Amino acid sequence: MFEILVLLFLFAVLILFGSIEYYFHTKRRERIPIRIHVNGTRGKSSVTRLIAAGLREGGLKVFAKTTGTLPIFILPDGSERDIRRFGVPNILEQKDAIEEASLHSADAIVLECMALIPLNQKVSEEKLISATHAVITNIREDHLEIMGPSLGDVALAISGSIPKGQVVFTTEKEFLPLLQKVSTKKRSRLISVSKEKYDANRYMQNFAYYEHFENVILALEVCESLGVTPDIAIRGMWASPFDLGASFACEFSLGKAEIRFVNGFAANDPYSAQQVWDLANSASKDIGLRIALVNCRKDRPERSEQMAKEILSWKEFPADLILCTGEGTSVFANSARKLGSGPDRLVLLEDTDISNVFLKLEELVSSKALVVGLGNIGGLGIQFVQSLQKKEGLVQV
């Protein structure tokens, strides 16, 4: 009996301390007048960065946090600080970010949604962030094992981050009716951002990397709603550092081989992968070999199967070679073979280090090649991009 009373007492103490902590969290949160919650399948990190850069250019004191490729805290002067994690990612990180922004009297905070489980997406919005502005980039086939099994289920999960009585921005078209229905139910105003409003030639010309037009116009629309004109906001976006997962192109030499590399490692759903592949091929002249560098993850077998099916379906710009790295490459290879890919087209480098990837590329390419990174940015994907940044003779294009 005594033990039960002790447990009940400890439980009551935990509830008391939790309630006190939550009370202070809500007070700190309310001291930040603009709270922007960015969700969606693709482009969350980029849009978070773009919005923060645009608002900074407009004179606002802005904190931002990305959680995609690497967890980064972006300070009001645009400098960045790595977030060190002990254990697995936890949505309570958002609480810590809000606390720091509040202590420094921020005008705004821009937070990339880090939740995948549908309930966590809802809790993250309603209990932690309570956004004044929500952003949904798009809805694509990814993390179906958590948010699926269907694309409609993914849409429902992501719609859980729509706040009550606020404003929501999106460039999503297919599931716009569903987002409108949820927004109406929550008494929020949904703004569907249209490409026709913005001149692509004007706003896309000065990016140092391949940014998606949809990401830019979404960020411009959010900034404009907060009093920062597109002409001012875009200046900040052009000057802002890009995420490691952003699509960029560079050229370098490997022995006698001349390589043009396009980073699409973070484009890990079929639609986005094809977008990056087509863009890379359309923008490149005198290509030589077309190589899809696919980074696999052992814990994402369904993604490897999706990617194999997608790459094998490309007709306009077919891949001459598919170089598979990372872990679980056999899943990709088995799927590709079932779809008719011959053994001479597939090269597997299971669980190897980055130096062997460069050696294999040098061995495969006799003169020129376009290499597009696909599949996953984690692990070897990040290592490949970071190695390129240190490479002598690298030319950003």
PECOR-V401627 format. One record per helix or strand. SS is the DSSP state (hx for helix, st for strand). FROM is the first residue (numbers start at 1). LEN is the number of residues. If there is no record, write none. Layout:
[[SS | FROM | LEN] [SS | FROM | LEN]]
This chain:
[[hx | 2 | 29] [st | 34 | 6] [hx | 44 | 14] [st | 62 | 5] [st | 72 | 3] [st | 80 | 3] [hx | 93 | 11] [st | 108 | 5] [hx | 118 | 12] [st | 133 | 4] [hx | 144 | 4] [hx | 151 | 9] [st | 167 | 4] [hx | 176 | 10] [st | 189 | 4] [hx | 195 | 3] [hx | 200 | 5] [st | 210 | 1] [hx | 213 | 13] [hx | 230 | 10] [st | 247 | 1] [st | 249 | 6] [st | 257 | 7] [hx | 270 | 14] [st | 289 | 8] [hx | 301 | 12] [st | 321 | 6] [hx | 329 | 10] [st | 346 | 5] [hx | 354 | 11] [st | 368 | 7] [hx | 380 | 10] [st | 395 | 2]]
